[in-house]
Amino acid sequence: MSPTPAVLARARAVMAASPVIAVVRAPRIPDAAALCGALAEGGIRLTEFTFTTPDVTIHLRRAAREGWRVGVGTVLTAEQAEGAIAAGAWFVVTPGLRPEVARAAHAAGVPVLLGALTPTEVLQAAELGAAAVKIFPARAFGPGYFRDLRGPHPDIPLVASGGVNTGNAAEFLAQGALAVCAGTDVVPPEAVAAGDWAEITRRAKAFTEACGAAGGGEGSN
């Protein structure tokens, strides 16, 4: 099964309008909806929880119930994808090529971001129906690598993940990334666990300002 053109177009439009995805890895999330609200106040309207976080489907359900556009990452199996989608995940993300995850997402009409690094993997991810290809770890080759990949693959949307921060996010976008993932630079585990929403809003605002991303597109609550 392949994704419908409408699913691909909508996902890409959302990322183009809000090109920062906050990736949350924390031992504890006291209020997932409040966390999404704090990020949105700082300009980040796409949040990715991960399967490395305890009770991730509970957090997805709580945030989605409040109307936030949330996804789930580190998805390794079709069962994980199906459980996350049932909990309200709007998108799913894999760390590498996972055909079974792609099939589960397509069956549910949910966009999938497949992880890749090499040009061959990028092509494989696109052939599997990825709404965008997550280049991970982006720090391995830097922003210039995105310009190089865009040469032979101008129509494949790329997302930079791993090592993206306030100092280099703008360059990743300038070199061809459709979106970038913000990790501990915006959502340090200790701040998330403590429910320090003011600090997370401050960090989100600094990140979006640094990369020139207003974060005001679809994905608003």
N, C-alpha and C positions, 0 to 999 in steps of 0.2 A: 504494500500500500504506500502511496506517495502523498505528500501534503497537498492540499488544494492551493491554487494560486492566491486565493483570498487570505488564507492563513499566513503564507509567506509575506505577502504584501503588507498586511496589517502589522505583523511583528517587526518588519524592517522599518515601517513608518514610525512605530512607537520608539524604536531605538534611535532613529535619526532625530526625532524630536526631543528625546531624553537620553542623551548618549553616555550616561554614567549609570552603571549597575553596582549597587553596594552588595558585596559578598560577605555575609555574616558567618563567622565561625567562632562560637563562644560556648563555654561549658554550661552557661545558664542564660536564658532570656526571660526576664521577669514579665515583660509585656510586649509581645511581638507587634501588636497594632500600634502601641505608643512608639516603639522603635521606628516603624515605618513613618509615623507622623513626624518624628524628629528629623529623619532623613529628608522627608519631603519639604519640611520647613527650610532646610538648607539647600534645596534645589535638586535632590536626588529622589526620583519617583519610581525607580525600579529596584526591588530588593530581592536578592537571592539568598535563601537559607540553604543549608547544606546537610547532607546525611551524616556528616561528622559531628553534628550538634545533637545532643540528646533530645528526644521527643520532637523531632523536626516536623512531623505531620500535625502535631497539636499546634505548633506555632504557625504553620501555614494556614490551618483552618481558622485560627483566631484573627490573623491579619486579613485573610481573604473575606471573612465575614464582615469586616469593617470597610470593605471596598478597596483595599490596597491591592495594587498589581504586584504579586509576589511570584517568585519562581523557586525552584529547588535545584541545587547543584550536587556534584559528586554522585550522580546517579549512575549506578553500575549495572542494574538489572531491570528487566521489564516489570517485575513485581514492584520494585521501588518506584518506578515511574508511574505505574497505575495507582499505587497508594497515594503518592503525592498529588496526582491529578484529581483523585477523588476528594482530597483534602482542600482543593482549591488552587493548586499551582497553575499559574497562567503560562509558564514556560518551564522546560526542563533543560538541564545542562549536564554534559558528561565531561570527564577529564580526558577522555580519548575517544577513539572510534568505537561506538557501541551500537551495532545494527539493531539489536533486539530492543534497545531503548528507543531508537528512532521509530521503529515499527509501532511500538506502544503509543508513542506520542502522536503519530500520524492517525492511528485508529481513533484517538480521542479528539482529534482536531486541535491539538496543542502544539505550538512551535517548539522545536528542539534546537539547541546550540550544541554542536558536537565539537569536542576538543581535537586539535590537530597541531602539528608543528611543521612538517615538511611539505613541499609542494605536492607530492603524491598524496599525502594524507588530506590536504585541503581539497583536492579533487574528489577523493573518496567521500569525504564528508558532504560535499555538495551533491554528489550522486546519491547519497543516502537521504537527501531531502532536508538538509540543515537549513533553518531559516537564516543562520549566520554560523560562521566557523570560528570557534574560540581558539586563538593562537596562545598556547600555553606550553612552557612559561615564556611570556613575552620578553622578560628580561634577558633571556638567553641570547637574543640577537638584536634587540633594541628596536627603536622606531623605524630605522631605515629598512628593516626587513619587511615591513608592511608595504613600503613603496615597491620593493622588489617583487613581492607576491602579487601586488596589484597589476604589475606589468602583464604577466601571462594570464592572470585571473581577474580582469577588471570588473566582472559582474558578480563575483562572489563576495558577499559582505563578510568582513572580518572584525572580530572583537579581541581586544588586547586584554590578557589576564595574566597575573603573576608578575609582581615587581612594578606595577603601575602606581605612581604617587603624584603628589602635587607638583613635583619638579619636572616630570616628564609626560604627564597625561596629555597636555596640549600638543606635544610633538607626535605622539602616537596618532592622535586624531588628524593632525596636519599631514601625516605621511600615509593616510588611507584607511585607518581604522574607522569603522562605522560607530563603534562605541568602545568604552574602556570599563574595566572592572576595578572598583575601589575596594581594597581590603582593609587591613589593619590601619592604614593611614587615616581612614574615616571611622571604622568600627572596631577599635581595639577591644579585644575580648574582655578586659577588665572594666572598661566603660560600659559595655553592653550588660555584663553581669550585674554591675552596680545600678543599672537603670539611670545612668547619667545622661539624660536626653539633651540637656543644654549643651554639654560638651560634644555630643555627636552632631547636633545641629551646627555648632561652630565649625567642626571639622568638615562636615558636608558642604557648608557654604564656602569654606576656604578652597576645597577641592574643585567645586564647580566654577568658582571664580578663576581659579588658576588655569583651568582648561577651557574657559569660555563657554561652558555649558549652562544654559539657563534652567534646564530641567522642567520646562513648563508645558511640555506636550502631553499626549495621552499618557494615562497612567496616574492622573490626579485622582485624589479621593473625592 
